[in-house]
Amino acid sequence: MNKEKHMSNIYQGPGEADGPNPNQFLYVGVDIHKDKHTAVATNCFGHKLLEMEFANTENDFRQLVVNIRNLAGRENRQFIFGLEDSFGYGLHLAKHLFNSNLPVKMVPPVLVDRGRKYETHPEKSDSLDALGVAKVLIQRIDTLPDYSISITDELAKEIKELAMDRDFLVKEQTRIKNQLHRLLHKTYGSEYQGKFKDVFSLKALRHWKKYPIGKAYILVDDSI
């Protein structure tokens, strides 16, 4: 089935050209975490009909879909997913749902946080966060962006990951250099800084490895 056609058809039924009928859906909000997610399905009034905690794995994704399909069948409703984080820890779930031709909306965290402030008890939990996502979905089903996969999205994600990896490596390099500076100073005193132009060059590192103890070796000429 063509995914664009599928995504558009699910929002309109006969006589609904002006917008979707809120009562025709189950709204599945998902609170995303690294290893486990929490899904809450509600009707259009925000009444919880199902709650499920599941692992960030394909097997659990399939079980989630089975459970939601069964609930939708009993309630005679269509269903739509809302993910608060569809490009971070929620990426694999978003892709799974998208590739299964299921409608997925991207829910900005700021809208969930804003909704929580107006609750009688604005405490935070995975279950309440998932319910908050579902409520935003109910209120903004016609304006929230659909999740989609494009070459641009994939490139942007890869660039972001490369930038994060580079930042980590730069910080790790700085940490290791600072640690080595402390060890060299402890072993050789301040004189070690005058031994080589670059105390981290391969030649310098070979020297520190060859003479790991004692200030007496600082003047050894390795250039011969």
C-alpha positions as CSV (number, residue, x, y, z in Angstrom):
1,M,0.0,0.0,0.0
2,N,1.2,3.5,-0.8
3,K,2.2,5.0,2.5
4,E,1.2,8.6,1.7
5,K,-2.3,7.4,0.5
6,H,-2.6,5.3,3.7
7,M,-1.7,8.2,5.9
8,S,-4.2,10.5,4.3
9,N,-7.1,8.0,4.2
10,I,-6.9,7.3,7.9
11,Y,-7.8,10.8,8.8
12,Q,-10.9,11.1,6.6
13,G,-14.0,9.1,6.3
14,P,-17.2,9.8,4.3
15,G,-18.4,13.3,5.0
16,E,-15.3,14.2,6.9
17,A,-13.6,16.4,4.3
18,D,-13.2,19.3,6.8
19,G,-11.2,17.2,9.2
20,P,-11.2,13.9,11.2
21,N,-13.9,12.8,13.6
22,P,-12.1,12.6,16.9
23,N,-14.3,9.8,18.1
24,Q,-13.1,7.5,15.4
25,F,-9.7,7.1,16.9
26,L,-7.8,5.5,19.7
27,Y,-4.9,7.8,20.7
28,V,-1.7,6.0,21.6
29,G,0.8,8.2,23.4
30,V,4.3,6.8,23.9
31,D,6.8,8.0,26.5
32,I,10.3,7.2,25.2
33,H,13.3,6.1,27.1
34,K,16.6,4.4,26.2
35,D,15.7,0.8,27.1
36,K,12.0,0.8,27.8
37,H,9.0,2.7,26.6
38,T,5.5,3.2,28.0
39,A,2.4,3.4,25.8
40,V,-1.0,4.6,26.9
41,A,-4.1,4.3,24.6
42,T,-7.1,6.5,25.2
43,N,-10.4,7.4,23.6
44,C,-11.1,11.0,22.4
45,F,-12.0,12.0,26.0
46,G,-8.6,11.1,27.3
47,H,-9.9,8.1,29.3
48,K,-7.1,5.4,29.6
49,L,-8.1,2.1,27.9
50,L,-4.7,0.4,27.8
51,E,-1.2,0.9,29.3
52,M,1.8,-1.1,28.3
53,E,5.5,-1.0,29.2
54,F,7.7,-2.6,26.5
55,A,11.3,-2.9,25.6
56,N,13.1,-1.0,22.8
57,T,13.1,-4.2,20.6
58,E,11.4,-5.3,17.5
59,N,9.7,-8.2,19.3
60,D,8.1,-5.9,21.8
61,F,7.2,-3.4,19.0
62,R,5.3,-6.1,17.3
63,Q,3.5,-7.1,20.5
64,L,2.5,-3.5,21.1
65,V,0.9,-3.3,17.6
66,V,-0.9,-6.6,18.2
67,N,-2.3,-5.3,21.5
68,I,-3.4,-2.0,20.0
69,R,-5.0,-3.7,17.0
70,N,-6.9,-6.0,19.3
71,L,-8.1,-3.0,21.4
72,A,-9.1,-1.1,18.3
73,G,-11.1,-4.1,17.1
74,R,-13.0,-4.3,20.3
75,E,-13.6,-0.6,20.4
76,N,-14.4,-0.4,16.7
77,R,-11.9,2.4,16.3
78,Q,-8.9,3.3,14.1
79,F,-5.7,4.2,16.0
80,I,-2.9,6.7,15.7
81,F,0.4,6.8,17.5
82,G,2.1,9.9,19.0
83,L,5.8,9.8,19.9
84,E,7.4,12.5,22.0
85,D,10.9,11.5,20.7
86,S,10.9,10.1,17.2
87,F,14.6,10.8,16.3
88,G,16.4,9.9,19.5
89,Y,15.7,6.8,21.5
90,G,12.3,6.5,19.8
91,L,13.8,6.3,16.3
92,H,13.6,2.5,16.0
93,L,10.0,2.4,17.2
94,A,9.0,5.2,14.8
95,K,10.6,3.4,11.9
96,H,8.9,0.2,12.8
97,L,5.5,1.8,12.9
98,F,6.1,3.8,9.8
99,N,7.3,0.7,7.8
100,S,4.2,-1.1,9.1
101,N,2.1,1.5,7.4
102,L,0.8,2.8,10.7
103,P,0.1,6.5,11.3
104,V,2.6,8.2,13.6
105,K,2.6,11.8,14.8
106,M,5.6,13.7,16.2
107,V,4.7,15.4,19.5
108,P,6.9,18.2,20.7
109,P,7.9,17.7,24.3
110,V,7.1,21.4,25.0
111,L,3.4,20.7,24.4
112,V,3.5,17.8,26.8
113,D,5.2,19.9,29.5
114,R,2.7,22.7,28.9
115,G,-0.2,20.3,29.3
116,R,1.2,18.9,32.5
117,K,1.3,22.3,34.1
118,Y,-2.5,22.6,33.9
119,E,-3.1,19.2,35.6
120,T,-4.4,19.1,39.2
121,H,-1.4,16.9,40.2
122,P,1.4,17.8,37.8
123,E,3.8,15.1,39.0
124,K,6.0,13.3,36.4
125,S,6.0,9.5,35.7
126,D,6.3,7.4,32.5
127,S,2.6,6.6,32.6
128,L,1.5,10.2,33.0
129,D,3.9,11.4,30.4
130,A,2.5,8.8,27.9
131,L,-1.0,10.0,28.8
132,G,0.1,13.6,28.2
133,V,1.3,12.7,24.8
134,A,-2.0,11.0,24.0
135,K,-3.9,14.2,25.2
136,V,-1.8,16.4,22.9
137,L,-2.5,14.0,20.1
138,I,-6.3,14.4,20.8
139,Q,-6.1,18.2,20.9
140,R,-3.8,18.7,17.9
141,I,-4.3,15.6,15.6
142,D,-4.8,17.8,12.6
143,T,-1.8,20.1,13.1
144,L,1.0,17.7,14.5
145,P,3.5,16.7,11.8
146,D,3.5,13.1,10.5
147,Y,6.6,11.1,11.0
148,S,8.4,10.4,7.8
149,I,11.6,9.0,6.6
150,S,13.6,10.8,3.9
151,I,17.1,10.9,2.6
152,T,17.5,14.4,4.2
153,D,16.3,13.1,7.6
154,E,18.7,10.2,7.5
155,L,21.6,12.4,6.5
156,A,20.7,14.9,9.2
157,K,20.6,12.1,11.8
158,E,24.0,10.7,10.6
159,I,25.6,14.1,10.7
160,K,24.3,14.7,14.2
161,E,25.6,11.4,15.4
162,L,29.0,12.1,13.8
163,A,29.1,15.5,15.5
164,M,28.3,13.9,18.9
165,D,31.0,11.2,18.4
166,R,33.5,13.9,17.5
167,D,32.6,15.9,20.6
168,F,33.1,12.8,22.7
169,L,36.5,12.0,21.2
170,V,37.7,15.6,21.6
171,K,36.7,15.5,25.3
172,E,38.3,12.1,25.8
173,Q,41.5,13.2,24.1
174,T,41.7,16.3,26.4
175,R,41.0,14.1,29.5
176,I,43.8,11.7,28.5
177,K,46.3,14.4,27.7
178,N,45.6,16.1,31.1
179,Q,46.1,12.8,32.8
180,L,49.4,12.2,31.1
181,H,50.5,15.8,31.9
182,R,49.9,15.1,35.6
183,L,51.8,11.7,35.4
184,L,54.8,13.2,33.5
185,H,55.0,16.1,36.0
186,K,54.8,13.7,38.9
187,T,57.6,11.6,37.4
188,Y,59.9,14.2,35.8
189,G,58.9,17.5,37.3
190,S,58.5,20.6,35.1
191,E,61.6,19.7,33.1
192,Y,59.6,17.2,31.0
193,Q,58.0,20.1,29.0
194,G,61.4,21.2,27.6
195,K,62.4,17.7,26.4
196,F,60.2,17.6,23.3
197,K,58.4,20.3,21.3
198,D,55.3,18.1,21.4
199,V,55.3,15.9,24.5
200,F,52.6,13.8,22.9
201,S,54.4,13.0,19.6
202,L,55.2,9.4,18.8
203,K,58.9,10.1,19.5
204,A,58.0,11.5,22.9
205,L,55.7,8.7,23.8
206,R,58.3,6.2,22.9
207,H,60.7,8.0,25.3
208,W,58.3,8.1,28.2
209,K,57.6,4.4,27.7
210,K,61.3,3.6,27.6
211,Y,62.1,5.7,30.7
212,P,58.9,5.5,32.8
213,I,60.6,6.3,36.1
214,G,63.1,8.6,37.5
215,K,64.1,12.2,36.7
216,A,67.6,11.0,35.8
217,Y,66.5,9.9,32.3
218,I,65.0,13.3,31.3
219,L,68.3,14.3,29.5
220,V,68.7,11.1,27.6
221,D,69.1,12.0,23.9
222,D,66.9,9.7,21.8
223,S,67.8,11.4,18.6
224,I,70.9,9.2,18.1
